[in-house]
Amino acid sequence: MKREIYFIVLFIACLLLPSAVQAAMRVEVDLSTQMVKVYDNNLLLRAMICSTGAPGTPTPVGDFRIQGKGPMFVTDYGVSAKYYSAFNGDYLFHSILFDRTGKRLISRSVQMLGRPASHGCIRLNLYDAKWLQEKVPRGTPVKIRKSGKAGMKKEKWKVQVNGKLYPAWLDIRWLEGQAYLRAQQLSWFIPGKMIIKGTYIQFVREKTVLELFLSEPGLKINGRETRSSLAPQLFADGPYLPLLPVLSALGYQLEYMNRAKVIKIQTVIQLPQPNGTENVADGVYGNIYN
């Protein structure tokens, strides 16, 4: 009798296990900031810039679930998109747009990332749409809301490093109150070599090697994982790096002079954190100015 009960309990547990695992993952879409975030047990797995419905064709607000998936579809107005994941009938997560054949990218859809522009679906960069389709299972909860937070904006700023003002204007994008710098411009004021290969970004400065991946929170410093809630993002003019964790990892502290549009950067001495942990998302721990 005990043996039979054991197998019955085991059978029920096997039936419930996929649901339990699935329930731990969730997708949150913020129509205000145009960001899609995927969590697993409150751990941020991925943060992705998106383009939701335009004012005349808004993306529905509410609670949904990931439904059917597919490699590609062609719309009635002659464009296609790849790696779609449905969440509410014909409303989908999908890639930026291509022509009917799926071979030619429609650049306008890339340029509109970070702004409402779709017919109600949620557009993502190609690699983000592919990741979501492959990693987020059917049945995963999707919550779509308007937070009221400021959305993405692009501005021109200058930088001052240890008192030296650099004349070149930098491309800065603001997302959820955080500054993002166009990756190629980092070496304009921080000596080092930038390498970008697909979704992989590496910056080498003397004996320090930073490694980041597009849309993936956190970074590696000389191979060591470092926590951060911020992730590099890809826009039409190239990848952008979150300034705070990147500069903190390189040993700098920054301050924004909003009226002058100047980012003030100073070298700091970084002391080790207690228990050997690191978290550069909240700034450098135990900074002492030289």
N, C-alpha and C positions, 0 to 999 in steps of 0.2 A: 504493500500500500504506500509506504513512504517513497519507494522507488518511483511509483506512478506519479505521485504528487510532485516529486522532484522534476520529472520530465515535463509535466504540465507547466510548472513555474518557469522552467528553462525555455519552453516553447513560447510562452507569453512574453518573456523578457526579450527573446529574439525578435518578436513582432514589434515590440515597443522601442527597441534600441535605435533603429533608423530615425524614428520620429524624435527621440530624445536628442540624438546628435544633430539632426536638422534644426531643431528648435533653438539650439545654442547659437546658430548663425542668424544674422539679420542684416537687412539692407536698409539704410536710411538715406532719403533724398531730401535735400533742402532746396526748395525752389527759389529762395531768396539769394543764397550764395552760389547756386548752381554747382553744388557738390554732391557726389554720391559716395557714401562711406559704407564699408562692409565690416561688420564686427563678428567675432566669435567669442562668446562668453565675455563680452565687454572689452576684448582685446581688439584694437583697430588693426585690421588686416590690410586694408587698402583705402586710399582716399583719391577720388577721381574727379577731375573737372568734367562738366557735362554741359549739354544744351537741352533745356526742356522746352515745353510748348510755348509758342509765341502768344501774345495777348489774345489774339482772335481764335487760337486753337490751343487752349491751355492743357497742361498735364493735370489729370485728376488728382485731387488731394484725398488721402484716406489710407486705409490699411489693406494691403493686398498680399498675394503670394506669387512666387515664381512659378510659371506654368510651362507651356511648351517651349521648345527650343529648336533652332535650325541654323544651317550654315549661311543662308542668304535668302533675300526676298527682293522682288521688284515691285515698285509702287505703281499706282495707276497713272502717275504723272511722269513716268519714264526714268526714274532713278532707282538705284538699288542700295542696299546696306547689308553688312555681313554680321555674323555671330549674334543673332537675335535671341533674346530671352523674354517671353511674354510675361506680363504681371497683371493685366486686366483686359482680357479679351484681345482686341487689336492694338492695345497700347504695349509697346515693347521697349526694352533696353536694346540698343543696337549700335553699330559702328557709325562713324561719319559716313557721308554719302559718296557713292560712286555712280558712274553712268550705268546704263541698262546692262552692259556686259560685265560690270564689276571690275573692269580693268583700269579705268581712268578715274582718278580721285577728283571730286568736286571741291576745289580749294575753298570755296565760300563756306562750306560746312565746317571746315577746320577753323577758319577765321572767326566763326560765330561761337566757338566753344567758350563757355563762361557767360553766355548770354542766351536768353530765351529766343528760340528761332525755329523750333520744329512744329510739326502738325499735331503734337501731343505726346509723341514718343520721347524717349530720353536717349540722346545721342552721346556716344563716348568715343574717345580715341580708339583706333582699331585694336591695339593690344589690350586695352581695358575691356572692351566688349568681349574679346576672346577669353580673357581671364575670368570675367564674370560668368560667361556661359560654361566654362570648364570647371570652375571651382565652387560655384554657388548652386546647390542642388534644387531640384523642383520641390515646391512646398515651403521654401524659405520665406519668412515674413518680409514684406516690403512696406516701409512706412514713408509716406510722402507728406511733407509739411512745409509751411512757410515760417521760418524763424524770425523774419524781420531784420536779420543782420545784413550789413552792407555786402553787396555783391562785388565781383571782381572789377577792378579799375586799373588802368595802366597810366603811369606817370613817368616823368623825367626827373631824376635826382642826380646830385653830385655826391662824391664821397670824400671824406677827410680822414686820413689815416695818421695817427700820432701827430696831429697838428698840421699835416701837409694836405692841402686841398688839391685834388686832381681836377683838371679842367674839363675832362670828357663827361658828357651826360650819360647816365646809366638808365637802362630800361628796367623799371620796377613795376611789378604787378602786385596788387594788394588782394589777398584772399583771406576772409575771416579774420581781418585785423592783423595779418602777418605779411611781411614784405618778402617778395620772391624776386630774385635777380636772374637776368638772362645768363645762363651758365657760361657762355663764352666770354662774358665780361668780367668774370671773377679775377682772371689773370691780369686785367688792366691795372689793378691796384694791389693785388696780393701775388708776389712772385711765385710762379709754379706752372705746371703743365696740366692742361685740361684734355681729357680723352673721353669721347662720346662714341659709343658703339651700340646702336639700337637703343634698348632701354637701359643700358649700363652706362654709368657716369663715374669717372675716376678723376681725382685731382691730387697731384703729387707736389708736395712742397718740402724740399729738403728731405728729412727722414720721416715725414708724415704722409701717409697715403689715406685719402678719403675715398670711400666707395658708396655709391647710392644707386638705386634703381627707380625708374619713373613710377610714380603712383604708390610706391611702397614706403610706409613710414619708417623713420630711423635711418641710420647709416653705420658704416664700419670705419673705425679708426685703427689703422694698422692691423686689420683683420678682426678687431674686437667689436662686437655688436654694441651699439649705443642706442638707447631708447629715445624716441621722439614721436610726437603725434603728427608731425608735419612731413609731407612727401613732395619730392620734385614733381613738377607738372609740365606737360608738353602743350605748347601753343603753336600757332601758325609760324611764328618767328623763331621757334626752337624751344629747347627745354629750359625751364626756370628752376632755380634752387631756392629753398627756404633759407633766408639769410641767417636767422637766429641760430639754428643748430649747426650750420656749416661754419660760421665764423667762430662760434663758441668752441667747436672742435679744433679749430686752427689756433686757438689761444687768444681770441679777441673778444672784447665787449663792445656792444654798439648802442648808440643812442640816436633817435630820430629828431632832427630839428625841422619841424613841420613847416614853419613859415619860410625858412630859407631853402627848403627842399634839399637838405644836406644830411647824409648819413655819417655820423661821427663814430669812428672806430679807434679803439685804443688797445694796445697790447696789454695783456694781463698775465699773471702767474696763476696757473690752475692747480689748486690743491686737490689731492685725492678725496673722493667722497667716502663717507662711512660705509663699511661692509664691502668696499670695492665696487660699488655700483656706480653707474653713470646715467645722467639724464640731462642731456643738453637742451631739451625742449624748453625748459624753464630758466635757461641762462646758465652761466658758469658757476659752479659751486665754489665758495671760498675764494673769491677773487681778491688779489692784492695788486694795486697799481705799481708799476715800476717807478 
